[in-house]
Amino acid sequence: MYFLSAPFFNHAKAVDVACALLDTPNQLDYKLDLGKLLSLSSDGPNVNKAVWKIIDECLKADDLHGLLPFILCSLYVAYIAFRYGFKEYGSEVDQLCLDLFYWFKRFLEVLQEMELAEKYSV
């Protein structure tokens, strides 16, 4: 899985966003095969569903497999979780961040000790 770009538009039509996304690999010289594009994720507004539909149709028009069903963005889910955590912890949010850091650090150490780090690309 790769994160290529997050173009920002003030007010854009779905077709403009879809064209910008389809052109991203060319602009950045990534030379990626759109036939390997599996899915797009988003925070869910209807314009993003329209973007998904346009890109899916473009891929299928080029005799490619099309996209997996529309899914929500995992970054958005993490943002919402962090926002609720911040509300809950208030002024102690810095301690929460430290606790999370050390929890994940230890988690990675355990993966390495169990020789599972390479399997999960850690």
N, C-alpha and C positions, 0 to 999 in steps of 0.2 A: 504494500500500500504506500502511495506517495502523496504528499501534499504539494501541489504545484503552485497554486495561486489563490488569492481571495480578492478578486476585483471588486471595487466599491463603486456603486452608482448612486446618485442622489435619487433620481426618479427615472427608471428605465423600463422599457418594454421587455417582455420575456424574450423576444427574438434577439434583441440587442445583447442581453446577458448570455444567451445561448451561443451566439456568434463569438462573443469575447472568450467564452470558455473553450469552445472548439478551436479557437485560434491560439490559445495560450501555449500549447506545445511548440507551435511554429515560431511565435514571438520570442520565446525563451531558448530556442534552439535545443529543446529536449530530445527531439527526434523520437517521440513515443508513438507507438502503434495504437491508433484509436480502436482497433479491433480487440485490444486487450482491456479497454475501458469497461469496467463491470457495473459501476454505480456512481451516482452523485448523492451527496448528503446535504441536508439543509436544515434550517431551524423550523421549516414548515409553512411559511406564508404561501398563499396560493400562486403567486407569481413564480415561486421556485418550482412548484409542480408543473407549471406551464413550461418552464425551462427544461425540466426533466423530459417532458413529452416531446419537445422540439428536438432535443439531442437524441433521444431514443429513435425518433422518426428519421433523423439524418443518418444515424448508424445503420438502421435497417435498409434505408435507400441505397447505401453503399454495400449491400449484401453482407452486413456484419450482424452479430447476434443480438444487438440491442442491449438495454440496461436491465439490471435487476430491479425489482420494485422499489419505489421511492421510500427512502428511510430518513429518519431524523439525524441531524449532525451530532456526533459523539462529543465534539467540543462544546456545543450548546448545552448538552446534558451536563457536562463537567462544570460549565459556568454556572448553571442553575444550582447544582449541588454546592458549589463553593459559596454562592450568594446566600443560600439558606444556612450554610455553616457559619458564615460571617455574622448573619443576624443572630444566630444562636450563641456564638462565642463572644461577640462584641469585642471588648478591649483585650480579650485573651486569644484573639485570632492568631497573634504571632506565635503563641505557644502551640496552637493547633498545627500551624505550618511546620514548626520544628518537629513536632511529634510525627507528622506525616512523612517528613523527610527521613527521619531515622527509621521509621517503620519500613519504608521502601528500600532504604539502604540495607537494612538487615534482610529483607526479602531477597534482594539481589545476591547477598552473601550466601544465603541458604541455597539459592539456585546454583551458584557456583560450587558450593560444597557438594551438592548432589549431582554435579556435572550435568545440569540441565540448562545452563545459561546459553550454550550454543544452540540448543534445540529451540529456544524461544527468542533467539537473536538478541540477547541481552549483552 
